[in-house]
């Protein structure tokens, strides 16, 4: 048993800078969420968190379907995907009862997350496991007989670490994925436990949907894991996760949605997938092309609520428009989607 275990990581100037920026952003967001309808804010972001984390693992259910499951409605989908969502909802219901440094709590969380999905839910793996990229093995985890010792060392380090929680949580997340202690569910557990560690620093973190942004940057997530392993220093992964956290906090602010005009409001409500200008005008029953462009299209583009599908050719006859992340969040906060 290694009492002096220290995960290999360095703290770069970029990491220090990100910690400072996140700390300031968390302070602002705390004030804003106290003024906002916090229960609604939490519900929306909890759904986005679950959607993002499960989507990384291949779950295809939409936020609307997850909302329906949360509300007790029947959803037509794969039984496994529905089970994954129910498990994640159940795990977040227990979130406040767990101590991130306790092994029994970690295994209980894994049991809930993976219930009905694998036979070994709630226990460490007993065989070898690798992380695959298609047919290519990109990481071979340590032998199964070393897992209890490695996890014991890691949890003891976490319990005694004097590093800032933003850094300690990212280090734990990386080390957890490196050890890959369970037969399945390691990715979602690593992300859940990082949120749990951060929740001890600020109660906002269970409801900051960083998983949604990680999903959008999935290739970079795996690249940061690989680069950290190659360097035997998880600084690249720390920097990646802190960047994701900062961006998510900034875009999770209840005031992220601008006060839009009635015309832009109508345009956003009409958006469904990728649509052309002509289709949007037809949906809105508008005849005047110039008026539509000046009062509806341009303001929505300028506010970053919608974007062009062909950005380098704005006048292309094939041009279509779609909601941005900011636009989708605005509709969610409005209670539409």
C-alpha positions in Angstrom: 0.0 0.0 0.0 1.5 3.3 -1.1 0.8 6.0 1.5 2.7 8.6 -0.4 1.0 8.1 -3.8 1.1 11.2 -6.0 -0.6 11.2 -9.4 1.8 12.5 -12.0 0.7 16.0 -13.1 2.1 19.5 -13.5 0.4 22.8 -13.1 1.0 25.0 -16.1 0.4 28.8 -16.3 -2.6 28.0 -18.6 -4.1 25.8 -15.9 -3.6 28.5 -13.2 -5.2 31.1 -15.5 -8.2 28.8 -16.2 -8.7 28.2 -12.5 -8.9 31.9 -11.9 -11.3 32.5 -14.7 -13.6 29.6 -13.6 -13.6 30.9 -10.0 -14.7 34.3 -11.2 -17.4 32.8 -13.5 -18.7 30.6 -10.7 -19.1 33.6 -8.4 -21.1 35.5 -11.1 -23.2 32.4 -11.9 -24.1 31.8 -8.2 -25.5 35.3 -7.9 -27.5 35.0 -11.2 -29.0 31.6 -10.5 -30.2 32.9 -7.1 -32.1 35.5 -9.0 -33.4 33.1 -11.6 -35.9 30.3 -11.3 -33.3 28.0 -9.9 -35.5 24.8 -9.9 -36.2 25.2 -13.6 -32.6 26.1 -14.3 -31.5 22.9 -12.5 -34.0 20.7 -14.3 -32.9 21.9 -17.7 -29.2 21.5 -17.0 -29.7 18.1 -15.3 -31.3 16.8 -18.5 -28.5 18.2 -20.6 -25.9 16.7 -18.3 -27.4 13.2 -18.6 -27.9 13.6 -22.3 -24.3 14.6 -22.9 -22.7 12.0 -20.7 -24.8 9.1 -22.1 -24.4 10.3 -25.7 -20.6 10.0 -25.3 -21.2 6.3 -24.6 -23.5 5.9 -27.7 -26.9 6.6 -26.2 -29.1 8.2 -28.9 -32.0 9.5 -26.8 -32.8 13.2 -27.2 -33.3 15.7 -24.4 -37.0 15.6 -25.1 -37.1 11.8 -24.6 -35.0 12.1 -21.4 -37.5 14.8 -20.2 -40.4 12.4 -20.9 -38.7 9.6 -18.9 -38.1 12.1 -16.0 -41.8 12.9 -16.1 -42.8 9.3 -16.0 -44.0 9.1 -19.6 -43.6 6.1 -21.9 -40.8 6.5 -24.5 -40.5 4.4 -27.7 -36.8 3.6 -27.7 -34.3 0.8 -27.1 -34.9 -0.8 -23.6 -31.1 -0.5 -22.8 -31.1 3.2 -23.7 -34.1 3.9 -21.5 -32.5 1.9 -18.7 -29.3 4.0 -19.0 -31.4 7.2 -18.6 -33.3 5.9 -15.6 -30.1 4.8 -14.0 -28.5 8.2 -14.5 -31.6 10.0 -13.1 -31.5 7.7 -10.0 -27.8 8.3 -9.6 -28.3 12.1 -9.5 -31.1 11.7 -7.0 -28.5 10.1 -4.7 -25.8 12.6 -5.6 -25.9 14.6 -2.3 -25.5 11.5 -0.2 -22.1 10.5 -1.5 -18.6 11.3 -0.3 -16.1 11.4 -3.2 -13.3 9.9 -1.2 -15.3 6.9 -0.1 -14.9 3.7 -2.0 -18.2 2.2 -0.9 -20.0 5.3 -2.3 -18.1 5.1 -5.6 -19.1 1.4 -6.0 -22.7 2.2 -5.0 -22.8 4.9 -7.7 -21.5 2.5 -10.2 -24.1 -0.1 -9.2 -26.9 2.4 -9.7 -25.5 3.7 -13.0 -25.0 0.2 -14.5 -27.9 -1.6 -12.9 -29.5 -4.0 -15.4 -26.8 -3.2 -17.9 -23.9 -5.4 -16.8 -23.6 -8.3 -14.3 -20.8 -6.8 -12.4 -22.5 -3.5 -11.5 -21.1 -2.1 -8.3 -17.8 -4.0 -8.3 -14.3 -3.7 -9.8 -13.5 -5.7 -12.9 -11.9 -9.2 -12.7 -10.4 -9.3 -16.2 -8.3 -7.2 -18.6 -9.9 -4.3 -20.4 -8.8 -1.9 -23.1 -10.1 1.4 -24.5 -11.0 1.0 -28.2 -11.1 3.4 -31.1 -13.0 1.4 -33.6 -10.8 -1.8 -34.0 -7.7 -0.1 -32.6 -6.7 -0.4 -28.9 -5.7 3.0 -27.7 -5.2 2.2 -24.1 -4.6 -1.1 -22.2 -5.7 -0.6 -18.6 -3.6 -2.1 -15.7 -4.2 -5.7 -14.7 -7.4 -6.5 -12.8 -5.5 -7.7 -9.7 -3.9 -4.2 -9.3 -7.2 -2.3 -9.5 -8.2 -2.4 -5.8 -4.7 -1.1 -4.7 -4.7 1.6 -7.4 -8.2 2.8 -6.5 -7.3 2.8 -2.8 -4.2 4.9 -3.5 -6.2 7.3 -5.7 -9.1 7.7 -3.2 -6.7 8.3 -0.3 -4.8 10.9 -2.4 -8.1 12.6 -3.2 -9.2 12.7 0.4 -5.9 14.4 1.5 -5.1 16.5 -1.6 -4.6 20.2 -1.0 -4.8 21.0 -4.7 -7.7 23.3 -5.8 -10.8 21.1 -6.4 -10.8 22.1 -10.1 -7.4 20.5 -10.5 -7.9 17.6 -8.1 -11.2 16.6 -9.8 -9.6 16.7 -13.2 -6.7 14.6 -12.0 -9.1 12.1 -10.4 -11.1 11.9 -13.6 -8.0 11.2 -15.7 -6.6 8.6 -13.2 -10.0 6.9 -13.0 -10.1 6.5 -16.8 -6.4 5.3 -16.9 -7.1 2.6 -14.3 -10.5 1.8 -15.9 -11.5 0.0 -12.7 -14.9 -1.4 -13.9 -15.9 -3.8 -16.7 -18.1 -1.0 -18.2 -19.4 2.5 -17.3 -16.0 4.0 -16.6 -16.5 7.1 -18.7 -19.8 8.1 -17.2 -18.5 7.3 -13.7 -15.4 9.5 -14.2 -17.5 12.4 -15.3 -20.1 11.9 -12.5 -17.3 11.7 -9.9 -15.6 14.9 -11.1 -18.9 16.7 -10.7 -19.3 15.2 -7.2 -15.8 16.5 -6.2 -16.6 19.9 -7.6 -19.9 20.0 -5.8 -18.0 20.1 -2.5 -16.5 23.3 -3.7 -19.6 24.9 -5.2 -23.2 23.5 -5.2 -23.7 24.7 -8.7 -21.7 21.9 -10.3 -24.2 19.0 -10.3 -26.3 21.2 -12.6 -23.6 22.6 -14.8 -23.9 20.4 -18.0 -20.2 20.1 -18.9 -20.9 16.7 -20.3 -23.0 18.2 -23.0 -20.0 20.3 -24.2 -17.6 17.4 -23.8 -19.9 15.4 -26.1 -19.5 18.2 -28.7 -15.7 17.9 -28.3 -15.5 14.2 -28.0 -12.5 13.7 -30.2 -10.6 16.3 -28.2 -11.6 14.5 -24.9 -10.1 11.3 -26.0 -7.1 13.0 -27.5 -6.4 14.8 -24.2 -6.6 11.4 -22.4 -4.1 9.9 -24.9 -1.7 12.8 -24.8 -1.7 12.8 -21.0 -0.9 9.0 -21.0 1.9 9.6 -23.6 3.5 12.3 -21.5 2.9 10.5 -18.2 1.5 13.9 -17.0 -2.2 14.6 -17.1 -1.7 18.4 -17.5 -3.2 18.2 -21.1 -6.4 16.6 -19.7 -6.6 19.0 -16.8 -6.4 21.9 -19.3 -9.0 20.4 -21.6 -11.5 19.8 -18.8 -11.0 23.2 -17.3 -11.6 24.7 -20.7 -14.9 22.8 -21.0 -15.9 23.8 -17.6 -15.3 27.5 -18.2 -17.2 27.5 -21.5 -20.1 25.6 -20.0 -20.3 27.9 -17.0 -20.3 31.0 -19.2 -23.0 29.6 -21.5 -25.1 28.1 -18.6 -25.9 31.6 -17.2 -29.6 32.2 -17.1 -29.0 35.6 -18.7 -27.2 34.0 -21.7 -30.3 34.4 -23.7 -30.6 37.9 -25.0 -33.8 39.9 -24.9 -34.9 39.2 -28.5 -37.4 40.9 -30.6 -40.8 39.3 -31.3 -39.6 38.7 -34.9 -36.5 36.8 -33.8 -38.6 34.9 -31.3 -40.9 33.7 -34.1 -37.9 32.8 -36.2 -36.3 30.6 -33.4 -39.6 28.9 -32.8 -39.8 28.0 -36.5 -36.4 26.4 -36.6 -36.4 22.7 -37.0 -33.2 21.1 -38.1 -31.5 22.8 -41.1 -33.9 25.0 -43.1 -33.5 27.3 -46.0 -34.5 31.0 -46.1 -37.4 30.2 -48.4 -38.7 27.4 -46.0 -38.5 29.8 -43.1 -40.4 32.5 -44.9 -43.1 29.9 -45.9 -43.4 28.7 -42.3 -43.7 32.3 -41.0 -46.0 33.2 -43.9 -43.9 36.2 -44.9 -43.8 37.6 -48.4 -41.3 40.4 -48.2 -37.8 39.0 -48.6 -36.0 42.2 -47.6 -38.1 42.6 -44.4 -37.5 39.0 -43.5 -33.8 39.4 -43.9 -33.5 42.7 -41.9 -36.0 42.0 -39.1 -35.7 38.3 -38.6 -32.6 36.7 -40.1 -29.8 39.2 -39.6 -30.6 39.9 -35.9 -30.7 36.2 -35.1 -27.4 35.7 -36.8 -25.8 38.7 -35.1 -26.9 37.4 -31.7 -25.4 34.0 -32.4 -28.8 32.3 -32.0 -28.6 30.7 -35.5 -25.8 30.0 -37.9 -25.3 29.3 -41.6 -24.5 25.8 -42.7 -22.1 27.1 -45.4 -20.3 29.9 -43.6 -17.7 30.7 -46.2 -20.4 31.2 -48.9 -23.2 33.2 -47.3 -25.0 33.7 -50.6 -24.9 30.1 -51.8 -28.1 28.8 -53.2 -27.6 25.8 -51.0 -27.4 27.9 -47.8 -29.4 26.7 -44.9 -29.8 27.8 -41.3 -29.8 26.0 -37.9 -29.9 26.8 -34.2 -26.7 27.3 -32.4 -26.0 25.9 -28.9 -26.9 29.4 -27.6 -30.2 29.3 -29.6 -31.1 25.9 -28.3 -30.4 27.0 -24.7 -32.5 30.1 -25.2 -35.5 27.9 -26.3 -35.0 25.6 -23.3 -34.9 28.5 -20.8 -38.0 29.8 -22.5 -39.6 26.4 -21.7 -40.2 25.5 -25.4 -37.7 22.7 -26.0 
